[in-house]
Amino acid sequence: MSSPDVVQLLRLPGCEDVQLPQRMSEQASGYDLYAAVAEPLVLQPGERALVPTGIAIAMPGHLEAQIRPRSGLAFKHGITCLNTPGTIDADYRGEIKVLLINLGHHPFTIERNERIAQMVFQQVPAVRLEPVLQLEETQRGAGGFGHTGTK
């Protein structure tokens, strides 16, 4: 088994009490992220907000961090992430913030240290884009949305 990649984690000033990201089970793929709001934040139905986490990270160049919704918040309250998955690039050093939206029918209050999203690390393949004059033909061709079925 190879050794794991090291991702450096910086807790930002004023966020010493905010939980650091953690996996909630041994085989969980995501690390839960916690809200670092200064005071409770109420998201009205249809409203979105950029929620701070109080952390910044540095990771190897072959990784990205994806910010994804928590299924429990989505199912129980209609709270999810916009721009999902959000991408944190390896060269970004600012605070990780989560773009949440309330798709539910009731206001939802986000408290400090509440689990708001999860962060999943993924490999980024090295690719080389090659301009060409024509693409290889396939059976599907340019068929887009709904092309492979009626439902």
Summary of the structure (lengths in Angstrom):
residues: 151
radius of gyration: 19.0
end to end distance: 43.1
largest distance: 57.1
contacts: 359
relative contact order: 0.25
helix: 5%
strand: 34%
